[in-house]
Amino acid sequence: MNAHLLMLSDSRLPAGGHAHSGGLEPAVTAGAVKTVPDLAGFLAGRLWTTGLVTAAIAAAACHHAPGGSGWELLDAEADARTPSPAQRTASRAQGRALLRAARRTWPDPLLDGLGRLPHQPVVLGAVTRLVGGSVLDAAGIAAYQSVGGPASAAVRLLGLDPLGVQRALADLAGDIDDVAREAAACAAGDWSALPCVSAPALDLWAEEHLRADLRLFES
């Protein structure tokens, strides 16, 4: 067992994840998520769209990390797969926070080449490789985080039964593994061929959330 990977995937790592709901808060505001079954559908949809894209980018970053350069090209691929300006801003904010935490926790010159505001999955993949993780590890952590964050936010936003929410997550375990494997299989290929699945509702909600007068989460 790699304890560093457990730290990296732990929500208690001070990487800013607690400030983001993964689009759940605007979905709640729109009335799309009210119950645990609603949440389960939201999480499944997010996993196979945003989750697959971010997992593939993290896997590609993990595969590329020994090269130590050219990060701006992968970062641009992440940009191209994030059509919402609000979501791009959120991803870069989380990337900056994760990079800051990683530099203090696992200092290494590799991290210096990632730039000032890299996308979160790019940083995640690089750090996964740095601490001895595999491409599949990077994809798995990214896939899980794509649903784990919104699930946690649902308890705070809606007061849902925490045990029911955890059951919804557990029911997605097979899908999380499938997404991780599909993403990892793309890691060594041409970055332009990485998955580019879209989630238009999440994009629209993200822009509306940015203009909201009252927000509990940044995204």
C-alpha positions as CSV (number, residue, x, y, z in Angstrom):
1,M,0.0,0.0,0.0
2,N,1.3,3.4,-1.0
3,A,0.5,5.7,1.9
4,H,1.4,8.8,-0.2
5,L,-1.4,7.9,-2.6
6,L,-3.8,7.7,0.3
7,M,-2.8,11.2,1.4
8,L,-3.2,12.5,-2.1
9,S,-6.7,11.1,-2.4
10,D,-7.7,12.2,1.1
11,S,-10.2,15.1,1.2
12,R,-8.3,16.4,4.2
13,L,-5.3,17.3,2.0
14,P,-5.3,21.1,2.1
15,A,-5.8,21.5,-1.6
16,G,-9.0,23.5,-1.6
17,G,-11.4,20.8,-2.5
18,H,-13.8,21.7,0.3
19,A,-14.6,25.0,-1.4
20,H,-15.9,23.3,-4.6
21,S,-19.1,21.3,-5.1
22,G,-18.3,20.0,-8.6
23,G,-21.4,21.7,-10.0
24,L,-23.8,20.3,-7.4
25,E,-24.7,23.6,-5.7
26,P,-26.0,25.2,-9.0
27,A,-27.8,21.9,-9.7
28,V,-29.5,22.1,-6.4
29,T,-30.4,25.7,-7.0
30,A,-31.9,24.7,-10.3
31,G,-34.0,22.1,-8.6
32,A,-32.3,19.2,-10.4
33,V,-31.1,17.5,-7.2
34,K,-33.3,17.2,-4.2
35,T,-33.0,13.6,-3.0
36,V,-30.4,10.8,-2.7
37,P,-31.7,9.1,-6.0
38,D,-31.4,12.5,-7.7
39,L,-27.9,12.8,-6.4
40,A,-27.0,9.3,-7.6
41,G,-28.1,10.2,-11.2
42,F,-26.2,13.5,-11.0
43,L,-23.0,11.7,-9.9
44,A,-23.3,9.0,-12.6
45,G,-23.6,11.6,-15.2
46,R,-20.7,13.7,-13.9
47,L,-18.5,10.6,-13.6
48,W,-18.9,9.6,-17.3
49,T,-18.4,13.1,-18.6
50,T,-16.3,15.5,-16.5
51,G,-14.9,12.5,-14.6
52,L,-13.7,10.7,-17.6
53,V,-12.1,13.8,-19.1
54,T,-10.3,14.7,-15.9
55,A,-9.2,11.1,-15.3
56,A,-7.7,10.9,-18.8
57,I,-5.8,14.2,-18.4
58,A,-4.5,13.0,-15.0
59,A,-3.4,9.7,-16.5
60,A,-1.7,11.5,-19.4
61,A,0.1,13.8,-16.9
62,C,1.2,10.8,-14.8
63,H,2.6,9.1,-18.0
64,H,4.3,12.2,-19.1
65,A,5.8,13.3,-15.8
66,P,9.2,11.7,-16.2
67,G,9.8,14.0,-19.2
68,G,9.4,17.1,-16.9
69,S,8.6,19.6,-19.7
70,G,5.9,20.5,-22.2
71,W,3.2,20.8,-19.5
72,E,1.7,23.8,-21.3
73,L,0.6,21.5,-24.2
74,L,-1.3,19.2,-21.9
75,D,-2.7,22.1,-20.0
76,A,-4.0,23.5,-23.3
77,E,-5.8,20.2,-24.0
78,A,-7.5,20.5,-20.6
79,D,-8.5,24.0,-21.5
80,A,-10.0,22.8,-24.8
81,R,-12.1,20.2,-22.9
82,T,-13.5,22.8,-20.5
83,P,-15.7,25.1,-22.5
84,S,-17.1,26.9,-19.5
85,P,-14.9,29.9,-18.4
86,A,-16.2,29.4,-14.8
87,Q,-15.2,25.8,-14.8
88,R,-11.8,26.6,-16.2
89,T,-11.3,29.1,-13.4
90,A,-12.4,26.6,-10.8
91,S,-10.0,23.9,-12.2
92,R,-7.1,26.3,-12.2
93,A,-7.9,27.5,-8.7
94,Q,-7.9,23.9,-7.5
95,G,-4.8,23.2,-9.5
96,R,-3.0,26.0,-7.8
97,A,-4.1,24.9,-4.4
98,L,-3.1,21.3,-5.0
99,L,0.3,22.4,-6.4
100,R,0.9,24.5,-3.3
101,A,0.1,21.6,-1.0
102,A,2.2,19.2,-3.0
103,R,5.2,21.5,-3.0
104,R,5.1,21.6,0.8
105,T,4.4,17.9,1.2
106,W,6.5,16.3,-1.6
107,P,9.0,19.0,-2.7
108,D,10.5,18.2,-6.0
109,P,11.9,20.2,-9.0
110,L,9.4,18.4,-11.3
111,L,6.6,20.6,-9.8
112,D,8.3,23.8,-10.8
113,G,7.6,23.2,-14.4
114,L,3.8,23.1,-14.0
115,G,3.4,26.8,-14.1
116,R,1.5,29.2,-11.8
117,L,-2.1,28.2,-12.6
118,P,-2.2,24.7,-14.0
119,H,-5.4,22.7,-14.3
120,Q,-6.1,20.4,-11.3
121,P,-5.9,17.0,-13.2
122,V,-2.5,18.0,-14.7
123,V,-1.1,18.6,-11.2
124,L,-2.8,15.5,-9.8
125,G,-1.2,13.3,-12.5
126,A,2.2,14.7,-12.0
127,V,2.1,14.4,-8.2
128,T,0.7,10.8,-8.5
129,R,3.8,9.9,-10.5
130,L,6.1,11.8,-8.1
131,V,4.9,9.8,-5.1
132,G,5.2,6.5,-6.9
133,G,1.7,6.0,-8.3
134,S,0.8,4.5,-11.6
135,V,-1.2,5.9,-14.5
136,L,-4.2,3.8,-13.3
137,D,-3.8,5.3,-9.8
138,A,-3.9,8.8,-11.2
139,A,-7.0,8.0,-13.2
140,G,-8.7,6.3,-10.3
141,I,-8.1,9.2,-7.9
142,A,-9.4,11.7,-10.4
143,A,-12.5,9.6,-11.2
144,Y,-13.3,9.2,-7.5
145,Q,-12.8,12.8,-6.7
146,S,-15.2,13.8,-9.5
147,V,-18.0,12.2,-7.5
148,G,-16.7,12.2,-4.0
149,G,-16.5,16.0,-3.8
150,P,-20.1,16.5,-5.0
151,A,-21.3,13.7,-2.7
152,S,-19.8,15.4,0.3
153,A,-21.3,18.8,-0.7
154,A,-24.7,17.2,-1.0
155,V,-24.7,16.5,2.8
156,R,-23.9,20.1,3.5
157,L,-26.3,21.6,1.0
158,L,-29.3,19.4,1.4
159,G,-28.8,17.7,4.7
160,L,-29.1,14.3,3.1
161,D,-28.5,11.1,5.0
162,P,-24.8,10.6,5.0
163,L,-25.2,6.9,5.0
164,G,-27.5,7.1,2.0
165,V,-25.0,9.3,0.2
166,Q,-22.2,6.8,0.9
167,R,-24.4,4.0,-0.5
168,A,-24.9,6.0,-3.6
169,L,-21.1,6.3,-3.9
170,A,-20.6,2.6,-3.3
171,D,-23.1,1.8,-6.0
172,L,-20.8,3.7,-8.4
173,A,-17.7,1.8,-7.5
174,G,-17.8,-0.4,-10.6
175,D,-18.3,2.6,-12.8
176,I,-15.5,4.5,-11.1
177,D,-13.2,1.6,-11.9
178,D,-14.4,1.4,-15.5
179,V,-13.8,5.1,-16.0
180,A,-10.3,4.8,-14.5
181,R,-9.4,1.9,-16.8
182,E,-10.7,3.7,-19.9
183,A,-8.9,6.9,-19.0
184,A,-5.6,5.0,-18.2
185,A,-5.8,3.3,-21.6
186,C,-5.5,6.7,-23.3
187,A,-2.5,7.9,-21.3
188,A,0.3,7.0,-23.7
189,G,-1.5,8.1,-26.8
190,D,-1.8,11.4,-28.7
191,W,-3.1,14.1,-26.3
192,S,-5.4,15.4,-28.9
193,A,-7.2,12.0,-28.9
194,L,-8.0,12.2,-25.1
195,P,-11.7,11.9,-24.3
196,C,-13.7,15.1,-24.8
197,V,-17.1,14.1,-23.5
198,S,-19.3,17.2,-22.8
199,A,-21.8,18.0,-20.1
200,P,-23.7,21.1,-21.3
201,A,-25.9,21.4,-18.3
202,L,-22.9,21.5,-16.0
203,D,-21.4,24.2,-18.2
204,L,-24.5,26.3,-18.1
205,W,-25.0,25.9,-14.4
206,A,-21.4,26.8,-13.7
207,E,-21.9,30.2,-15.5
208,E,-25.1,30.9,-13.6
209,H,-23.5,30.0,-10.3
210,L,-20.7,32.5,-11.0
211,R,-23.3,35.3,-11.1
212,A,-25.3,34.1,-8.0
213,D,-25.6,36.5,-5.2
214,L,-25.3,33.9,-2.5
215,R,-23.0,30.9,-2.8
216,L,-21.8,28.3,-0.3
217,F,-19.2,26.9,-2.7
218,E,-17.0,28.5,-5.3
219,S,-18.1,26.1,-8.0
